[in-house]
Amino acid sequence: MSRESAHYDQTVEFYRDLVGLPVLEAFAESYGETGTIFGLPGTSFHLEIVRSTEPAAPVGRMDMLVFYLPNAAAQERLLARMAGLGMGPAPQHPYWQAHGGVTYRDPDGRDVVFVSWVYGSGQT
């Protein structure tokens, strides 16, 4: 997945330092683009943040990234790290409110949801 960021430096810090995703690679001026590639734990999927050359665009209501964490302890550790760095939760979709998710906003205004169950495990 690739996302364009009008607040590139802050967005890289958010996913690296707050969310805790490992940086796999960073590139500068590769075919005119600058970006950072994050690894998503336990998968072969990646999140790529690319510096935008345009002003920030409005974010859609359902433009969110959901992290399904393996258990409540993992969610608690992540939420404690966010709180320790001064981040507070954002208003969230009623589904996530009802199912134990906690939503934050990245620097581009996109919702990032952390929920303590793995999708498809029978919990919905």
C-alpha positions, 0 to 999 in steps of 0.5 A, spaced: 500 500 500 502 506 498 500 513 501 501 520 499 503 525 504 503 532 505 506 532 512 511 527 510 516 528 515 511 528 521 508 522 518 514 518 517 515 519 525 508 517 526 508 510 523 516 509 525 516 512 532 509 512 535 506 506 531 513 502 531 513 500 524 520 498 522 523 502 516 525 497 511 528 502 506 528 509 504 529 513 497 530 520 495 529 522 488 527 515 485 524 517 479 522 524 482 519 521 488 522 521 495 519 515 500 519 511 506 517 503 506 515 500 512 514 493 514 508 490 517 509 485 522 508 478 520 506 479 513 509 480 506 505 487 505 508 494 506 506 501 507 509 506 503 509 513 504 511 518 499 512 525 499 507 529 496 508 535 491 501 537 492 497 540 498 494 536 503 487 533 500 481 532 504 481 525 507 475 521 506 471 518 512 473 511 510 480 512 508 483 509 514 488 504 516 486 498 521 491 494 525 489 488 527 493 486 534 494 479 536 491 480 543 489 486 548 496 486 551 499 488 545 494 494 544 495 496 551 502 497 550 501 501 543 496 505 547 501 506 552 506 508 548 502 513 544 499 516 551 506 517 553 508 521 547 502 525 548 497 522 543 490 522 544 485 518 541 480 521 535 473 520 534 472 514 531 467 510 527 461 506 531 463 499 529 470 500 532 467 503 538 463 497 539 468 492 538 474 495 542 478 499 537 481 505 538 482 510 533 488 516 532 489 520 526 496 520 522 499 527 520 495 527 514 488 526 517 487 519 516 484 514 521 489 509 524 485 504 528 488 499 533 484 493 535 486 487 539 483 481 535 485 478 529 480 479 523 477 472 521 478 469 528 470 469 530 470 476 533 466 481 529 
